[in-house]
Amino acid sequence: MSFWGLITGAGVVVQLVMFILFAASCASWAMIVQRIRYFRVATAASDAFEKEFWSGIDLAPLYQRQVDVEDISGCESIFRSGFKEFSRLTQQHGADADAVMEGAQRAMRVALSKEEDKLDLHLPFLATVGSTSPYIGLFGTVWGIMNSFRSLASMKQASIATVAPGISEALIATAIGLFAAIPAVMAYNRFSTRSDSLLKRQQNFLDEFSSILHRQAHTKVSAA
């Protein structure tokens, strides 16, 4: 009646259900650890960049330092995309301020969309594991109990000692399903909140940076 003995003594279908749930649990935990690290790094990078950005530094040198940097994300990515397009359009002869702003904002919206995809990475899988694992485990439990009662039909005398092992084997499937689902649901809710918070922060930066570029665009066009 040990835990491992109940698993190895279960039927093939129940063992298959347990294997699927165990694999889903391992995968979800790996994604949870990856997401924890990602959000920690993303938050720290956004804090450092916004602190430097709002310190009053000239935008051109700030952009030049990021030109050769490949691994950037968050507000940095939005800034580089917007300023790159802004610089390219303002250098064109006869550039219109509204056209310059439209192009810069379009580039920043594309960068924001890519950042949203990064923030939501693995969240659909966690949601799927959290919502389906209890039902998969319940299926294994129902199947195991059904086989247990089927085997009792061939016995002349049935006691709790003969019923208990089969039912215990079946209930383990539900336990493993809950073990896989609970962390996945908690992580999904937590990461969804963090993702929405960072995305809102990036959207606010996009709006504020657009205002700065809007003033510079009209100043450069007027001077030209």
N, C-alpha and C positions, 0 to 999 in steps of 0.2 A: 504493500500500500504506500510505498514511497512515491514522491512526486515524479522522479525519473522512471520508476517502474510503471506508473500509470500511463505515462506518455508512450513508452515502448510497448506497452500491452494494449494500446488502443488500436482500433481498426485502421485500415489503410486510408479511408476517406477522412477520418478524424485526424490522423497524422498529417495528411496533406493539408488540411485546414490549419493545423498548428504550424506547419512549415511556412505557409503563405503569410500567416500573421506574424511569425517571428521575423521573416525576411522584411516585411513591411515595417515592423518596429525598428529593426536595425537601420533600414534606409532612412526612416523619419528622424532617428536620433542623429545620424550623420548629417542630415540637412539642418537639423536644429543647431548643432554645433557650428556648422558653416555660416548659418544666418546670424548667430550671435556674434561671431567674429566680424562678419561683414558690416553689421549695423554699428558695432563698436568703432571700427575703422572709419566708416562713412561719417559718423557723427563727429569724431575727432578731426577729420579732414575738413569738414564743413565749418567747424568752429575756428580752426586755424586760418582758413582762407578768408572767411568773412571778417575776422579780426584784422587781417592784413588789408583787405579790400576797403574797409571803412576807416582805415587809419589815415587816409588822405593821400596814399601813394598814387603816382601817375599811372594811368591805365596802360599806356604803351609799354613801359618797362615790365609791368606785371604780366602782360601778355607775352612778351619776349621770353620770359623765364619759363613759360609753359609750352613754348612751341615744340621743343624737343622731348617733352615729357609725354610718355605714352599712356601710362596708367593713371588717369585722372577720372574723377567722377563727381557727381553732385553739382554744387554751385560752380566749381571750377570748370567743369565741362560746359555748362551753360554759358559761362563768361567767355571761354575761349571760342566757342562756336559763334556767339553773337558778335564779339569784337573782331573776329577774323572777317566775317561777312561785312561788318560795318566799315572796316578799313578798306576792304576791296572795293566796295561801292562808292565810298567817298573819294577814292583816287580816280574814278572815272570822270571824264570831262563832261560838264553839264549835268552832273548828278542832281537829282531832285531829292529834297530832304525827306519827303514822304515815302518815296520809293526806297531810299536808303533804310529808313526805319522799318518798312514792310519786310525787306529782305533780311534785316538783322533779327527781327522778331520771329520770322519764319524759321531761321536757323536755330534760334534758341528754343522754339517750341519742339523742333525735331529732337534736339538734345534732351529736352525735358521728357519727351516720350520714351527715349532710350533709357533714361534714368529710372523712369517708372517701371520699365520691364526688368531692370536690375533689382529694384526694390521688391518686386513681387515674385522674384524667382523662387521656385520650390513651394510657394504658398498653396497653389492648387493641389499639389501632391499631399501636403499635410492635411488640407481640408478633406481630401478623398479618404485618406487613412482614418481620420477622425470620425468620418460619417459612416464608413462602410465596415470597419473592423468589428464593431459589436454585432452586426448582422452576420458577418462571416463566421464569427465565433458561435453565434446562436445556431447557425446552420449545422456546425460541427456537433454542438450539444444535442440538437434534435435528432441528428442522424445516429449519434452514439446511444442515446436513450432508446431510440426505436430498435436498434440492433440488440440492446440489452433485454428489452421485453420480448423480442422475437426469440432469443435464446432461452428465456424462461418458459416459453410455451412447450418446450420439449422436456421440461423437468416435472416430475411428479410432485415434489415438495419444494417450495421456494421460501427462502428466509432472507433476512436483511443481509446476512453474510454473502449470499449469492448475488444480491441485487446491488449492494454498495459499490463493488469495484467497477462495474460497468457504468453506473451513474457518475462515479467520481471521474472516470476517464472522460466522460462526455462533458462534465462541467468545467474541466480544465480548458477546453476550447473557448468557452465564454470568458474565463478568467484571462487567458492570453489576449483575446480580442479587446477586452477592457484595458489591459496593460498597454496595448498598442495604441488604442484610441485616445485615452486620457491625455498623455503627454502631447500627442499631435494636435488635439483641440486647443489645449492651453497655449502651445507654441504658436499656432495659427492666429489665435486672438491677440497674443502679445505682438507678434511680428506685423500683423495687419495694422495695429495701432501705431507702431514705430514707423511703418511704411507711409501711412497717411500723414504722420507728423513731419517726416522728412520731405515728403512730396509737397506739402503745404509750405514748408520753409523754402524750398527751391522755387515754388511758384511766386512767393513773395519777393525773392531775390530777382527773379526774372522781371517782375513788374517795376521794381525799384531801379534795376539796371537799365531797363527800357527808358525810364524817365531821364536818366543821365545821358544815354545815347541820343535821346530826342533833343535835348538842349545842345549837345555838341554837334549834331547833324545840322541844325538850323544855323548855328554859329559858323560852321565851316562853309556851308553853302552861301550864306550871306557875305562872308569874307571873299569867297571866290567870285 
